[in-house]
Amino acid sequence: MDEATASLDIENETLIQAALSRLIKDKTVLVIAHRMRTVSGADKVIVLSGGIIAEQGNPDELMKTGKIYPHMVKLQMMSQDWGI
């Protein structure tokens, strides 16, 4: 899901993500993503590490109880402000 928006600016990415959210409402969708923003609205997130399930739960639960998921969110938040 997030590869399709990887080269977009944040405003257009947000618009596309909102449109996709409307399209998938009330449907079961499997999303494979490396951007935490892409899965922030998911009912359930499964974090893989070394090919096995390391954590699972909804994003709020994982932010409180997870180790890998909150670390990835923190790193991605930090990188948003990077510049050259």
N, C-alpha and C positions, 0 to 999 in steps of 0.2 A: 504493500500500500504506500509506504513512504518513498519508495524509489521513484514513483511517478511524479512526485512533487519535490524531489531533492534539489533541483536546480531553479526552483521558483523562489521569489522573494516571499517574505513571511505573510504579507497581505494576501497575495494570490493563493498561497498554500492554505491559509485559513479559509478563504472562500471555497476552495475545492474540497477541503475536509468537511466543511459545513454541508455542502451539496451531497457528498458521499454519505454523511450521517443521515440525511433525510431519505436517501435511496435505500439504505439498509435497515431503517427503522422496522422493528418487529420481525426481523429475519435473523437467522443464525448465520454468522459470518466468521470464518477463520481468517485472522489477520496475522501475517508474519511481518514483523517490523523491527527495526533497530532504533527508531526514534521513539522516545517515551511519550512524546506528545501525541503520536498516532494511536497509542493504546490507552490514553488517559481516561477515555470514556467507556472502556470495556467493562463488561460484567465480570469477566474472569481473565486473568493474565497468567500465563505459564512461562516461567523463566527457565531457560535451558542453560546448563553449564556442563561442558564436557560430554554432551550428548544425552544427559539425563535431566530429569525435572529437579531443579534445585529449590524453586519456590513456586507457590501458586496461591491465588486469591484475587480479590479486586484491588485496583490501584491504591485505595485508601488503606486497606489492610496491609498491603505489602510495604507501604511507606512507613507503617508503624512496626511491623514485625519482620520485614524482610531485611536481607543484608545486601544482596546483589541489586535488586530493583531500586531501592533508594539511592544506592551509590551511583547507578547509571543515571538516574534523574538529576542528581546533584552535578555530575560531570557535564551533562548536556546543558543544564542551566548556566553553568560557568562558561561554557564555550559559546553561548549566545552573544556574549559581550566581547568576544575576541575580535580583533581587527588588525589590519596591516598598516 
